[in-house]
Amino acid sequence: MLSLKEINLMSTILYDADGVRIYTHHSFEVSDKLSENLDFFLEYKGNIYAGTAFSLNCVIASMDNTVIDSPFSNYFWVPYTIVIRKFSSEYLIASILDIISDKTVVLEDVVCKQN
């Protein structure tokens, strides 16, 4: 099993301040709307959380590219997912920081606690 140090060496740290670290092993540079999604990790208050971010474009493209008879053309459901307006690190960071600061949100309802 990889140590946290080894994992961090293989990842891109998107944000690291005020006791919050957000990182990913993926890139925001993608070739099409259907690829505008990535897995991310959040270190906060001594815990590690994992989640997935989809752009709004990706959600719409996924639903539009689904067979009409499929229920997936009517809804989009993915556990531990954040839908961000634009597929960028800035939108992902802002969204996560907003979620953390919102006292009405239970963090474990949004991202999956890893430890």
C-alpha positions as CSV (number, residue, x, y, z in Angstrom):
1,M,0.0,0.0,0.0
2,L,1.3,3.5,-0.9
3,S,2.0,5.9,1.9
4,L,0.3,9.3,2.0
5,K,3.6,10.9,1.0
6,E,3.8,8.6,-2.1
7,I,0.2,9.4,-3.0
8,N,0.8,13.1,-2.8
9,L,3.9,12.8,-5.0
10,M,1.7,11.2,-7.8
11,S,-1.1,13.8,-7.4
12,T,-1.7,17.4,-8.3
13,I,-2.4,19.5,-5.3
14,L,-5.1,22.0,-6.2
15,Y,-5.4,23.8,-2.9
16,D,-3.4,23.6,0.4
17,A,-4.2,26.3,3.0
18,D,-6.0,26.7,6.3
19,G,-6.0,23.0,7.1
20,V,-7.6,22.1,3.8
21,R,-5.9,20.2,1.0
22,I,-7.6,19.3,-2.2
23,Y,-5.8,17.1,-4.8
24,T,-6.4,14.8,-7.7
25,H,-4.7,12.2,-9.9
26,H,-6.4,13.5,-13.0
27,S,-6.3,16.5,-15.3
28,F,-8.7,19.2,-16.1
29,E,-7.4,19.1,-19.7
30,V,-9.9,16.9,-21.5
31,S,-11.0,16.4,-25.2
32,D,-14.8,16.6,-24.9
33,K,-17.7,17.4,-22.6
34,L,-18.3,13.7,-21.7
35,S,-14.8,13.6,-20.2
36,E,-15.4,16.7,-18.0
37,N,-15.2,14.7,-14.7
38,L,-12.6,13.7,-12.2
39,D,-12.0,12.1,-8.9
40,F,-10.6,14.3,-6.1
41,F,-9.5,13.9,-2.5
42,L,-10.0,16.3,0.4
43,E,-7.9,16.3,3.5
44,Y,-9.8,18.2,6.3
45,K,-9.7,18.1,10.1
46,G,-7.4,15.0,10.1
47,N,-9.7,13.0,7.7
48,I,-9.4,12.1,4.0
49,Y,-12.5,12.2,1.8
50,A,-13.0,11.2,-1.8
51,G,-15.5,12.5,-4.3
52,T,-16.1,13.0,-8.0
53,A,-16.7,16.3,-9.8
54,F,-18.7,16.5,-13.0
55,S,-19.2,19.7,-15.0
56,L,-22.7,20.7,-15.8
57,N,-21.7,20.3,-19.5
58,C,-20.8,16.6,-18.8
59,V,-24.1,15.9,-17.1
60,I,-26.1,17.4,-19.9
61,A,-24.0,15.6,-22.6
62,S,-24.3,12.3,-20.7
63,M,-28.1,12.6,-20.6
64,D,-28.3,13.8,-24.2
65,N,-26.2,10.8,-25.4
66,T,-28.3,8.3,-23.6
67,V,-30.8,6.1,-25.5
68,I,-34.3,7.7,-25.3
69,D,-35.9,4.6,-23.7
70,S,-33.3,4.5,-20.9
71,P,-34.2,6.0,-17.5
72,F,-30.8,7.7,-17.5
73,S,-32.1,10.2,-20.1
74,N,-34.4,11.5,-17.4
75,Y,-32.0,11.9,-14.4
76,F,-28.4,11.8,-13.5
77,W,-27.4,10.2,-10.2
78,V,-23.9,9.4,-8.8
79,P,-23.0,9.0,-5.2
80,Y,-20.4,11.4,-3.6
81,T,-20.5,13.8,-6.5
82,I,-20.3,17.5,-7.0
83,V,-21.6,19.1,-10.1
84,I,-19.7,22.3,-10.9
85,R,-20.7,25.0,-13.4
86,K,-17.4,25.0,-15.3
87,F,-14.8,22.2,-15.4
88,S,-11.9,24.0,-13.7
89,S,-9.8,23.7,-10.6
90,E,-11.1,27.2,-9.5
91,Y,-14.7,26.1,-9.6
92,L,-14.0,22.8,-7.8
93,I,-12.0,24.5,-5.1
94,A,-14.6,27.2,-4.6
95,S,-17.3,24.6,-4.4
96,I,-15.5,22.5,-1.8
97,L,-14.6,25.5,0.3
98,D,-18.3,26.6,0.2
99,I,-19.5,23.1,1.3
100,I,-17.0,23.0,4.2
101,S,-18.0,26.4,5.4
102,D,-21.8,25.7,5.2
103,K,-22.7,24.5,8.6
104,T,-26.0,23.0,7.3
105,V,-24.1,20.5,5.1
106,V,-22.9,17.2,6.5
107,L,-19.6,16.7,4.7
108,E,-20.0,12.9,4.7
109,D,-23.2,13.3,2.7
110,V,-21.3,15.0,-0.1
111,V,-17.9,13.2,-0.1
112,C,-16.9,9.7,1.1
113,K,-14.8,9.5,4.3
114,Q,-11.8,7.3,3.6
115,N,-10.4,6.7,7.1
